[in-house]
């Protein structure tokens, strides 16, 4: 025996309501991942910007490569660490002298 048209419409309504509830539940479950996705997009944007900069200005990459070859990995790492500390210190002094 086949279902009548009215029974099919009722069943369709129930299914549509269930689909609606599932969409709401899925949106609530996916909300925390939206922040992660936006953070990844920001990071990828910065990475792309860095790659564009390196394509336009290859000298820093060549300098780092030359230092790595000339000094060796351990000494290069030690000097890079010192340079990073100096750069951060300089940025801190600039921020301290010229507040925003």
Secondary structure, DSSP 8 states (H G I E B T S, - for coil): ----HHHHHHHHHHHHHHHHHHHHHHHHHHHHHHHHHHHHHHHHHHHHHHHHHHHH-THHHHHHHHHHHHH-HHHHHHHHHHHHHHHHHHHHHHHHHS--
